[in-house]
Amino acid sequence: MAGKSKKKLEIFHLVCEETGDYNYTIRKKGGGEKLKLKKFSPRLRKHTIHVEKKK
């Protein structure tokens, strides 16, 4: 078996673009494009864009 290196899962936070709150955490492999998801913001009580950020 070849010695392929496995990428470990890293913890990323989803940050609301409007308030800057860290509302969600996700585990995924590093690299690639940053996620942009529409998630619920409890402070604003509506769905907003959340961007992936490493803490």
PDBQT receptor file of N, H, CA, C and O in Angstrom, charges set to zero:
ATOM      1  N   MET A   1       0.831  -1.181   0.000  1.00  0.00    +0.000 N 
ATOM      2  CA  MET A   1       0.000   0.000   0.000  1.00  0.00    +0.000 C 
ATOM      3  C   MET A   1       0.873   1.241   0.000  1.00  0.00    +0.000 C 
ATOM      4  O   MET A   1       1.830   1.355   0.765  1.00  0.00    +0.000 OA
ATOM      5  N   ALA A   2       0.526   2.142  -0.856  1.00  0.00    +0.000 N 
ATOM      6  H   ALA A   2      -0.252   2.050  -1.477  1.00  0.00    +0.000 HD
ATOM      7  CA  ALA A   2       1.261   3.398  -0.941  1.00  0.00    +0.000 C 
ATOM      8  C   ALA A   2       0.962   4.252   0.281  1.00  0.00    +0.000 C 
ATOM      9  O   ALA A   2      -0.108   4.139   0.879  1.00  0.00    +0.000 OA
ATOM     10  N   GLY A   3       1.903   5.101   0.646  1.00  0.00    +0.000 N 
ATOM     11  H   GLY A   3       2.772   5.192   0.160  1.00  0.00    +0.000 HD
ATOM     12  CA  GLY A   3       1.746   5.938   1.827  1.00  0.00    +0.000 C 
ATOM     13  C   GLY A   3       0.983   7.224   1.531  1.00  0.00    +0.000 C 
ATOM     14  O   GLY A   3       1.546   8.317   1.586  1.00  0.00    +0.000 OA
ATOM     15  N   LYS A   4      -0.286   7.083   1.223  1.00  0.00    +0.000 N 
ATOM     16  H   LYS A   4      -0.743   6.195   1.179  1.00  0.00    +0.000 HD
ATOM     17  CA  LYS A   4      -1.100   8.285   0.983  1.00  0.00    +0.000 C 
ATOM     18  C   LYS A   4      -1.386   8.958   2.314  1.00  0.00    +0.000 C 
ATOM     19  O   LYS A   4      -1.716   8.298   3.300  1.00  0.00    +0.000 OA
ATOM     20  N   SER A   5      -1.256  10.271   2.330  1.00  0.00    +0.000 N 
ATOM     21  H   SER A   5      -0.987  10.806   1.530  1.00  0.00    +0.000 HD
ATOM     22  CA  SER A   5      -1.543  10.996   3.568  1.00  0.00    +0.000 C 
ATOM     23  C   SER A   5      -3.037  11.309   3.614  1.00  0.00    +0.000 C 
ATOM     24  O   SER A   5      -3.608  11.830   2.655  1.00  0.00    +0.000 OA
ATOM     25  N   LYS A   6      -3.646  10.986   4.727  1.00  0.00    +0.000 N 
ATOM     26  H   LYS A   6      -3.183  10.563   5.506  1.00  0.00    +0.000 HD
ATOM     27  CA  LYS A   6      -5.066  11.261   4.900  1.00  0.00    +0.000 C 
ATOM     28  C   LYS A   6      -5.220  12.630   5.555  1.00  0.00    +0.000 C 
ATOM     29  O   LYS A   6      -4.545  12.939   6.536  1.00  0.00    +0.000 OA
ATOM     30  N   LYS A   7      -6.110  13.440   5.004  1.00  0.00    +0.000 N 
ATOM     31  H   LYS A   7      -6.658  13.189   4.207  1.00  0.00    +0.000 HD
ATOM     32  CA  LYS A   7      -6.392  14.730   5.624  1.00  0.00    +0.000 C 
ATOM     33  C   LYS A   7      -7.371  14.502   6.761  1.00  0.00    +0.000 C 
ATOM     34  O   LYS A   7      -8.377  13.812   6.601  1.00  0.00    +0.000 OA
ATOM     35  N   LYS A   8      -7.071  15.081   7.898  1.00  0.00    +0.000 N 
ATOM     36  H   LYS A   8      -6.254  15.642   8.029  1.00  0.00    +0.000 HD
ATOM     37  CA  LYS A   8      -7.957  14.944   9.044  1.00  0.00    +0.000 C 
ATOM     38  C   LYS A   8      -9.056  15.991   8.966  1.00  0.00    +0.000 C 
ATOM     39  O   LYS A   8      -8.908  17.032   8.326  1.00  0.00    +0.000 OA
ATOM     40  N   LEU A   9     -10.148  15.692   9.629  1.00  0.00    +0.000 N 
ATOM     41  H   LEU A   9     -10.269  14.847  10.150  1.00  0.00    +0.000 HD
ATOM     42  CA  LEU A   9     -11.241  16.647   9.697  1.00  0.00    +0.000 C 
ATOM     43  C   LEU A   9     -10.856  17.787  10.622  1.00  0.00    +0.000 C 
ATOM     44  O   LEU A   9     -10.302  17.566  11.699  1.00  0.00    +0.000 OA
ATOM     45  N   GLU A  10     -11.148  18.990  10.201  1.00  0.00    +0.000 N 
ATOM     46  H   GLU A  10     -11.598  19.169   9.326  1.00  0.00    +0.000 HD
ATOM     47  CA  GLU A  10     -10.861  20.167  11.005  1.00  0.00    +0.000 C 
ATOM     48  C   GLU A  10     -12.181  20.818  11.401  1.00  0.00    +0.000 C 
ATOM     49  O   GLU A  10     -13.204  20.610  10.748  1.00  0.00    +0.000 OA
ATOM     50  N   ILE A  11     -12.153  21.597  12.463  1.00  0.00    +0.000 N 
ATOM     51  H   ILE A  11     -11.322  21.766  12.993  1.00  0.00    +0.000 HD
ATOM     52  CA  ILE A  11     -13.346  22.295  12.934  1.00  0.00    +0.000 C 
ATOM     53  C   ILE A  11     -13.349  23.716  12.374  1.00  0.00    +0.000 C 
ATOM     54  O   ILE A  11     -12.380  24.459  12.527  1.00  0.00    +0.000 OA
ATOM     55  N   PHE A  12     -14.444  24.074  11.729  1.00  0.00    +0.000 N 
ATOM     56  H   PHE A  12     -15.231  23.470  11.605  1.00  0.00    +0.000 HD
ATOM     57  CA  PHE A  12     -14.639  25.412  11.195  1.00  0.00    +0.000 C 
ATOM     58  C   PHE A  12     -15.910  25.988  11.801  1.00  0.00    +0.000 C 
ATOM     59  O   PHE A  12     -16.805  25.245  12.203  1.00  0.00    +0.000 OA
ATOM     60  N   HIS A  13     -15.985  27.295  11.866  1.00  0.00    +0.000 N 
ATOM     61  H   HIS A  13     -15.258  27.899  11.539  1.00  0.00    +0.000 HD
ATOM     62  CA  HIS A  13     -17.160  27.971  12.392  1.00  0.00    +0.000 C 
ATOM     63  C   HIS A  13     -17.850  28.699  11.256  1.00  0.00    +0.000 C 
ATOM     64  O   HIS A  13     -17.197  29.214  10.348  1.00  0.00    +0.000 OA
ATOM     65  N   LEU A  14     -19.181  28.738  11.310  1.00  0.00    +0.000 N 
ATOM     66  H   LEU A  14     -19.711  28.319  12.047  1.00  0.00    +0.000 HD
ATOM     67  CA  LEU A  14     -19.943  29.517  10.351  1.00  0.00    +0.000 C 
ATOM     68  C   LEU A  14     -20.321  30.828  11.019  1.00  0.00    +0.000 C 
ATOM     69  O   LEU A  14     -20.991  30.845  12.052  1.00  0.00    +0.000 OA
ATOM     70  N   VAL A  15     -19.882  31.926  10.414  1.00  0.00    +0.000 N 
ATOM     71  H   VAL A  15     -19.338  31.912   9.575  1.00  0.00    +0.000 HD
ATOM     72  CA  VAL A  15     -20.042  33.249  10.998  1.00  0.00    +0.000 C 
ATOM     73  C   VAL A  15     -21.062  34.031  10.179  1.00  0.00    +0.000 C 
ATOM     74  O   VAL A  15     -20.989  34.074   8.951  1.00  0.00    +0.000 OA
ATOM     75  N   CYS A  16     -22.011  34.647  10.875  1.00  0.00    +0.000 N 
ATOM     76  H   CYS A  16     -22.071  34.613  11.873  1.00  0.00    +0.000 HD
ATOM     77  CA  CYS A  16     -23.022  35.475  10.225  1.00  0.00    +0.000 C 
ATOM     78  C   CYS A  16     -22.346  36.722   9.649  1.00  0.00    +0.000 C 
ATOM     79  O   CYS A  16     -21.580  37.394  10.340  1.00  0.00    +0.000 OA
ATOM     80  N   GLU A  17     -22.635  37.026   8.380  1.00  0.00    +0.000 N 
ATOM     81  H   GLU A  17     -23.258  36.481   7.819  1.00  0.00    +0.000 HD
ATOM     82  CA  GLU A  17     -22.032  38.207   7.748  1.00  0.00    +0.000 C 
ATOM     83  C   GLU A  17     -22.594  39.507   8.316  1.00  0.00    +0.000 C 
ATOM     84  O   GLU A  17     -21.892  40.518   8.339  1.00  0.00    +0.000 OA
ATOM     85  N   GLU A  18     -23.835  39.499   8.771  1.00  0.00    +0.000 N 
ATOM     86  H   GLU A  18     -24.405  38.678   8.752  1.00  0.00    +0.000 HD
ATOM     87  CA  GLU A  18     -24.458  40.736   9.238  1.00  0.00    +0.000 C 
ATOM     88  C   GLU A  18     -24.103  41.071  10.684  1.00  0.00    +0.000 C 
ATOM     89  O   GLU A  18     -23.853  42.234  11.003  1.00  0.00    +0.000 OA
ATOM     90  N   THR A  19     -24.076  40.054  11.576  1.00  0.00    +0.000 N 
ATOM     91  H   THR A  19     -24.279  39.109  11.318  1.00  0.00    +0.000 HD
ATOM     92  CA  THR A  19     -23.829  40.326  12.995  1.00  0.00    +0.000 C 
ATOM     93  C   THR A  19     -22.420  39.942  13.435  1.00  0.00    +0.000 C 
ATOM     94  O   THR A  19     -21.923  40.481  14.423  1.00  0.00    +0.000 OA
ATOM     95  N   GLY A  20     -21.763  39.020  12.722  1.00  0.00    +0.000 N 
ATOM     96  H   GLY A  20     -22.167  38.582  11.918  1.00  0.00    +0.000 HD
ATOM     97  CA  GLY A  20     -20.435  38.566  13.118  1.00  0.00    +0.000 C 
ATOM     98  C   GLY A  20     -20.461  37.502  14.195  1.00  0.00    +0.000 C 
ATOM     99  O   GLY A  20     -19.420  37.179  14.768  1.00  0.00    +0.000 OA
ATOM    100  N   ASP A  21     -21.646  36.942  14.484  1.00  0.00    +0.000 N 
ATOM    101  H   ASP A  21     -22.491  37.204  14.019  1.00  0.00    +0.000 HD
ATOM    102  CA  ASP A  21     -21.771  35.903  15.504  1.00  0.00    +0.000 C 
ATOM    103  C   ASP A  21     -21.327  34.556  14.964  1.00  0.00    +0.000 C 
ATOM    104  O   ASP A  21     -21.536  34.239  13.793  1.00  0.00    +0.000 OA
ATOM    105  N   TYR A  22     -20.701  33.755  15.849  1.00  0.00    +0.000 N 
ATOM    106  H   TYR A  22     -20.531  34.013  16.801  1.00  0.00    +0.000 HD
ATOM    107  CA  TYR A  22     -20.343  32.382  15.531  1.00  0.00    +0.000 C 
ATOM    108  C   TYR A  22     -21.537  31.509  15.905  1.00  0.00    +0.000 C 
ATOM    109  O   TYR A  22     -21.669  31.111  17.063  1.00  0.00    +0.000 OA
ATOM    110  N   ASN A  23     -22.407  31.205  14.944  1.00  0.00    +0.000 N 
ATOM    111  H   ASN A  23     -22.299  31.527  14.004  1.00  0.00    +0.000 HD
ATOM    112  CA  ASN A  23     -23.645  30.498  15.246  1.00  0.00    +0.000 C 
ATOM    113  C   ASN A  23     -23.549  28.990  15.073  1.00  0.00    +0.000 C 
ATOM    114  O   ASN A  23     -24.244  28.254  15.775  1.00  0.00    +0.000 OA
ATOM    115  N   TYR A  24     -22.711  28.505  14.162  1.00  0.00    +0.000 N 
ATOM    116  H   TYR A  24     -22.147  29.102  13.592  1.00  0.00    +0.000 HD
ATOM    117  CA  TYR A  24     -22.661  27.079  13.850  1.00  0.00    +0.000 C 
ATOM    118  C   TYR A  24     -21.213  26.615  13.765  1.00  0.00    +0.000 C 
ATOM    119  O   TYR A  24     -20.317  27.406  13.469  1.00  0.00    +0.000 OA
ATOM    120  N   THR A  25     -20.984  25.322  14.028  1.00  0.00    +0.000 N 
ATOM    121  H   THR A  25     -21.712  24.679  14.269  1.00  0.00    +0.000 HD
ATOM    122  CA  THR A  25     -19.679  24.710  13.824  1.00  0.00    +0.000 C 
ATOM    123  C   THR A  25     -19.861  23.527  12.884  1.00  0.00    +0.000 C 
ATOM    124  O   THR A  25     -20.888  22.848  12.910  1.00  0.00    +0.000 OA
ATOM    125  N   ILE A  26     -18.847  23.290  12.052  1.00  0.00    +0.000 N 
ATOM    126  H   ILE A  26     -18.014  23.841  12.031  1.00  0.00    +0.000 HD
ATOM    127  CA  ILE A  26     -18.864  22.159  11.134  1.00  0.00    +0.000 C 
ATOM    128  C   ILE A  26     -17.517  21.480  11.176  1.00  0.00    +0.000 C 
ATOM    129  O   ILE A  26     -16.513  22.096  11.533  1.00  0.00    +0.000 OA
ATOM    130  N   ARG A  27     -17.491  20.213  10.813  1.00  0.00    +0.000 N 
ATOM    131  H   ARG A  27     -18.307  19.713  10.522  1.00  0.00    +0.000 HD
ATOM    132  CA  ARG A  27     -16.237  19.467  10.688  1.00  0.00    +0.000 C 
ATOM    133  C   ARG A  27     -16.090  19.055   9.239  1.00  0.00    +0.000 C 
ATOM    134  O   ARG A  27     -16.976  18.410   8.680  1.00  0.00    +0.000 OA
ATOM    135  N   LYS A  28     -14.969  19.427   8.624  1.00  0.00    +0.000 N 
ATOM    136  H   LYS A  28     -14.249  19.951   9.078  1.00  0.00    +0.000 HD
ATOM    137  CA  LYS A  28     -14.712  19.053   7.233  1.00  0.00    +0.000 C 
ATOM    138  C   LYS A  28     -13.222  19.055   6.975  1.00  0.00    +0.000 C 
ATOM    139  O   LYS A  28     -12.440  19.557   7.781  1.00  0.00    +0.000 OA
ATOM    140  N   LYS A  29     -12.836  18.491   5.850  1.00  0.00    +0.000 N 
ATOM    141  H   LYS A  29     -13.472  18.083   5.194  1.00  0.00    +0.000 HD
ATOM    142  CA  LYS A  29     -11.433  18.498   5.457  1.00  0.00    +0.000 C 
ATOM    143  C   LYS A  29     -11.057  19.903   5.019  1.00  0.00    +0.000 C 
ATOM    144  O   LYS A  29     -11.858  20.597   4.393  1.00  0.00    +0.000 OA
ATOM    145  N   GLY A  30      -9.842  20.324   5.346  1.00  0.00    +0.000 N 
ATOM    146  H   GLY A  30      -9.191  19.761   5.854  1.00  0.00    +0.000 HD
ATOM    147  CA  GLY A  30      -9.387  21.663   5.010  1.00  0.00    +0.000 C 
ATOM    148  C   GLY A  30      -9.132  21.819   3.527  1.00  0.00    +0.000 C 
ATOM    149  O   GLY A  30      -9.113  20.838   2.783  1.00  0.00    +0.000 OA
ATOM    150  N   GLY A  31      -8.936  23.052   3.102  1.00  0.00    +0.000 N 
ATOM    151  H   GLY A  31      -8.951  23.848   3.707  1.00  0.00    +0.000 HD
ATOM    152  CA  GLY A  31      -8.643  23.334   1.703  1.00  0.00    +0.000 C 
ATOM    153  C   GLY A  31      -9.906  23.552   0.907  1.00  0.00    +0.000 C 
ATOM    154  O   GLY A  31     -11.013  23.368   1.412  1.00  0.00    +0.000 OA
ATOM    155  N   GLY A  32      -9.736  23.941  -0.333  1.00  0.00    +0.000 N 
ATOM    156  H   GLY A  32      -8.836  24.090  -0.743  1.00  0.00    +0.000 HD
ATOM    157  CA  GLY A  32     -10.888  24.187  -1.186  1.00  0.00    +0.000 C 
ATOM    158  C   GLY A  32     -11.486  25.553  -0.934  1.00  0.00    +0.000 C 
ATOM    159  O   GLY A  32     -10.900  26.389  -0.247  1.00  0.00    +0.000 OA
ATOM    160  N   GLU A  33     -12.659  25.765  -1.499  1.00  0.00    +0.000 N 
ATOM    161  H   GLU A  33     -13.135  25.086  -2.057  1.00  0.00    +0.000 HD
ATOM    162  CA  GLU A  33     -13.333  27.056  -1.348  1.00  0.00    +0.000 C 
ATOM    163  C   GLU A  33     -14.006  27.152   0.012  1.00  0.00    +0.000 C 
ATOM    164  O   GLU A  33     -14.367  26.145   0.621  1.00  0.00    +0.000 OA
ATOM    165  N   LYS A  34     -14.168  28.387   0.474  1.00  0.00    +0.000 N 
ATOM    166  H   LYS A  34     -13.875  29.205  -0.020  1.00  0.00    +0.000 HD
ATOM    167  CA  LYS A  34     -14.888  28.607   1.724  1.00  0.00    +0.000 C 
ATOM    168  C   LYS A  34     -16.378  28.429   1.478  1.00  0.00    +0.000 C 
ATOM    169  O   LYS A  34     -16.899  28.807   0.428  1.00  0.00    +0.000 OA
ATOM    170  N   LEU A  35     -17.055  27.847   2.460  1.00  0.00    +0.000 N 
ATOM    171  H   LEU A  35     -16.632  27.539   3.312  1.00  0.00    +0.000 HD
ATOM    172  CA  LEU A  35     -18.494  27.652   2.354  1.00  0.00    +0.000 C 
ATOM    173  C   LEU A  35     -19.226  28.974   2.572  1.00  0.00    +0.000 C 
ATOM    174  O   LEU A  35     -18.821  29.797   3.393  1.00  0.00    +0.000 OA
ATOM    175  N   LYS A  36     -20.292  29.158   1.834  1.00  0.00    +0.000 N 
ATOM    176  H   LYS A  36     -20.621  28.489   1.167  1.00  0.00    +0.000 HD
ATOM    177  CA  LYS A  36     -21.227  30.268   2.061  1.00  0.00    +0.000 C 
ATOM    178  C   LYS A  36     -22.599  29.633   2.070  1.00  0.00    +0.000 C 
ATOM    179  O   LYS A  36     -23.078  29.152   1.042  1.00  0.00    +0.000 OA
ATOM    180  N   LEU A  37     -23.238  29.630   3.243  1.00  0.00    +0.000 N 
ATOM    181  H   LEU A  37     -22.849  30.021   4.078  1.00  0.00    +0.000 HD
ATOM    182  CA  LEU A  37     -24.538  29.006   3.378  1.00  0.00    +0.000 C 
ATOM    183  C   LEU A  37     -25.543  29.997   3.927  1.00  0.00    +0.000 C 
ATOM    184  O   LEU A  37     -25.182  30.931   4.643  1.00  0.00    +0.000 OA
ATOM    185  N   LYS A  38     -26.787  29.791   3.595  1.00  0.00    +0.000 N 
ATOM    186  H   LYS A  38     -27.080  29.032   3.014  1.00  0.00    +0.000 HD
ATOM    187  CA  LYS A  38     -27.858  30.607   4.153  1.00  0.00    +0.000 C 
ATOM    188  C   LYS A  38     -28.405  29.848   5.359  1.00  0.00    +0.000 C 
ATOM    189  O   LYS A  38     -29.058  28.816   5.205  1.00  0.00    +0.000 OA
ATOM    190  N   LYS A  39     -28.137  30.365   6.566  1.00  0.00    +0.000 N 
ATOM    191  H   LYS A  39     -27.607  31.204   6.691  1.00  0.00    +0.000 HD
ATOM    192  CA  LYS A  39     -28.534  29.711   7.804  1.00  0.00    +0.000 C 
ATOM    193  C   LYS A  39     -29.319  30.702   8.660  1.00  0.00    +0.000 C 
ATOM    194  O   LYS A  39     -29.328  31.903   8.392  1.00  0.00    +0.000 OA
ATOM    195  N   PHE A  40     -29.978  30.173   9.697  1.00  0.00    +0.000 N 
ATOM    196  H   PHE A  40     -29.970  29.197   9.915  1.00  0.00    +0.000 HD
ATOM    197  CA  PHE A  40     -30.792  30.990  10.587  1.00  0.00    +0.000 C 
ATOM    198  C   PHE A  40     -29.909  31.711  11.597  1.00  0.00    +0.000 C 
ATOM    199  O   PHE A  40     -29.043  31.099  12.222  1.00  0.00    +0.000 OA
ATOM    200  N   SER A  41     -30.131  33.010  11.752  1.00  0.00    +0.000 N 
ATOM    201  H   SER A  41     -30.835  33.507  11.244  1.00  0.00    +0.000 HD
ATOM    202  CA  SER A  41     -29.421  33.805  12.745  1.00  0.00    +0.000 C 
ATOM    203  C   SER A  41     -30.370  34.084  13.910  1.00  0.00    +0.000 C 
ATOM    204  O   SER A  41     -31.356  34.801  13.740  1.00  0.00    +0.000 OA
ATOM    205  N   PRO A  42     -30.084  33.521  15.105  1.00  0.00    +0.000 N 
ATOM    206  CA  PRO A  42     -30.992  33.709  16.237  1.00  0.00    +0.000 C 
ATOM    207  C   PRO A  42     -31.124  35.165  16.680  1.00  0.00    +0.000 C 
ATOM    208  O   PRO A  42     -32.195  35.574  17.128  1.00  0.00    +0.000 OA
ATOM    209  N   ARG A  43     -30.071  35.941  16.565  1.00  0.00    +0.000 N 
ATOM    210  H   ARG A  43     -29.200  35.608  16.201  1.00  0.00    +0.000 HD
ATOM    211  CA  ARG A  43     -30.133  37.342  17.003  1.00  0.00    +0.000 C 
ATOM    212  C   ARG A  43     -31.077  38.155  16.105  1.00  0.00    +0.000 C 
ATOM    213  O   ARG A  43     -31.882  38.943  16.601  1.00  0.00    +0.000 OA
ATOM    214  N   LEU A  44     -30.975  37.962  14.795  1.00  0.00    +0.000 N 
ATOM    215  H   LEU A  44     -30.321  37.322  14.392  1.00  0.00    +0.000 HD
ATOM    216  CA  LEU A  44     -31.819  38.707  13.863  1.00  0.00    +0.000 C 
ATOM    217  C   LEU A  44     -33.163  38.035  13.621  1.00  0.00    +0.000 C 
ATOM    218  O   LEU A  44     -34.087  38.657  13.098  1.00  0.00    +0.000 OA
ATOM    219  N   ARG A  45     -33.271  36.767  13.999  1.00  0.00    +0.000 N 
ATOM    220  H   ARG A  45     -32.520  36.262  14.424  1.00  0.00    +0.000 HD
ATOM    221  CA  ARG A  45     -34.463  35.948  13.810  1.00  0.00    +0.000 C 
ATOM    222  C   ARG A  45     -34.877  35.889  12.344  1.00  0.00    +0.000 C 
ATOM    223  O   ARG A  45     -36.055  36.019  12.013  1.00  0.00    +0.000 OA
ATOM    224  N   LYS A  46     -33.886  35.691  11.469  1.00  0.00    +0.000 N 
ATOM    225  H   LYS A  46     -32.929  35.585  11.738  1.00  0.00    +0.000 HD
ATOM    226  CA  LYS A  46     -34.140  35.477  10.043  1.00  0.00    +0.000 C 
ATOM    227  C   LYS A  46     -32.940  34.747   9.445  1.00  0.00    +0.000 C 
ATOM    228  O   LYS A  46     -31.898  34.619  10.088  1.00  0.00    +0.000 OA
ATOM    229  N   HIS A  47     -33.095  34.270   8.211  1.00  0.00    +0.000 N 
ATOM    230  H   HIS A  47     -33.941  34.374   7.689  1.00  0.00    +0.000 HD
ATOM    231  CA  HIS A  47     -32.016  33.578   7.532  1.00  0.00    +0.000 C 
ATOM    232  C   HIS A  47     -31.066  34.597   6.902  1.00  0.00    +0.000 C 
ATOM    233  O   HIS A  47     -31.495  35.538   6.235  1.00  0.00    +0.000 OA
ATOM    234  N   THR A  48     -29.754  34.387   7.131  1.00  0.00    +0.000 N 
ATOM    235  H   THR A  48     -29.406  33.622   7.673  1.00  0.00    +0.000 HD
ATOM    236  CA  THR A  48     -28.729  35.264   6.579  1.00  0.00    +0.000 C 
ATOM    237  C   THR A  48     -27.603  34.409   6.011  1.00  0.00    +0.000 C 
ATOM    238  O   THR A  48     -27.565  33.198   6.228  1.00  0.00    +0.000 OA
ATOM    239  N   ILE A  49     -26.692  35.039   5.288  1.00  0.00    +0.000 N 
ATOM    240  H   ILE A  49     -26.723  36.023   5.112  1.00  0.00    +0.000 HD
ATOM    241  CA  ILE A  49     -25.535  34.349   4.729  1.00  0.00    +0.000 C 
ATOM    242  C   ILE A  49     -24.512  34.130   5.855  1.00  0.00    +0.000 C 
ATOM    243  O   ILE A  49     -24.181  35.051   6.601  1.00  0.00    +0.000 OA
ATOM    244  N   HIS A  50     -24.024  32.896   5.955  1.00  0.00    +0.000 N 
ATOM    245  H   HIS A  50     -24.293  32.148   5.348  1.00  0.00    +0.000 HD
ATOM    246  CA  HIS A  50     -22.986  32.539   6.917  1.00  0.00    +0.000 C 
ATOM    247  C   HIS A  50     -21.749  32.075   6.139  1.00  0.00    +0.000 C 
ATOM    248  O   HIS A  50     -21.869  31.324   5.172  1.00  0.00    +0.000 OA
ATOM    249  N   VAL A  51     -20.569  32.520   6.559  1.00  0.00    +0.000 N 
ATOM    250  H   VAL A  51     -20.472  33.130   7.345  1.00  0.00    +0.000 HD
ATOM    251  CA  VAL A  51     -19.325  32.215   5.871  1.00  0.00    +0.000 C 
ATOM    252  C   VAL A  51     -18.447  31.376   6.785  1.00  0.00    +0.000 C 
ATOM    253  O   VAL A  51     -18.421  31.579   7.999  1.00  0.00    +0.000 OA
ATOM    254  N   GLU A  52     -17.733  30.434   6.192  1.00  0.00    +0.000 N 
ATOM    255  H   GLU A  52     -17.755  30.269   5.206  1.00  0.00    +0.000 HD
ATOM    256  CA  GLU A  52     -16.816  29.579   6.943  1.00  0.00    +0.000 C 
ATOM    257  C   GLU A  52     -15.606  30.383   7.420  1.00  0.00    +0.000 C 
ATOM    258  O   GLU A  52     -15.035  31.170   6.665  1.00  0.00    +0.000 OA
ATOM    259  N   LYS A  53     -15.225  30.175   8.679  1.00  0.00    +0.000 N 
ATOM    260  H   LYS A  53     -15.689  29.536   9.293  1.00  0.00    +0.000 HD
ATOM    261  CA  LYS A  53     -14.055  30.836   9.232  1.00  0.00    +0.000 C 
ATOM    262  C   LYS A  53     -13.398  29.898  10.221  1.00  0.00    +0.000 C 
ATOM    263  O   LYS A  53     -14.075  29.237  11.008  1.00  0.00    +0.000 OA
ATOM    264  N   LYS A  54     -12.084  29.842  10.180  1.00  0.00    +0.000 N 
ATOM    265  H   LYS A  54     -11.534  30.380   9.541  1.00  0.00    +0.000 HD
ATOM    266  CA  LYS A  54     -11.360  29.021  11.128  1.00  0.00    +0.000 C 
ATOM    267  C   LYS A  54     -11.013  29.904  12.315  1.00  0.00    +0.000 C 
ATOM    268  O   LYS A  54     -10.458  30.989  12.145  1.00  0.00    +0.000 OA
ATOM    269  N   LYS A  55     -11.339  29.440  13.520  1.00  0.00    +0.000 N 
ATOM    270  H   LYS A  55     -11.790  28.558  13.658  1.00  0.00    +0.000 HD
ATOM    271  CA  LYS A  55     -11.168  30.265  14.717  1.00  0.00    +0.000 C 
ATOM    272  C   LYS A  55      -9.736  30.377  15.165  1.00  0.00    +0.000 C 
ATOM    273  O   LYS A  55      -9.451  31.043  16.160  1.00  0.00    +0.000 OA
TER     274      LYS A  55
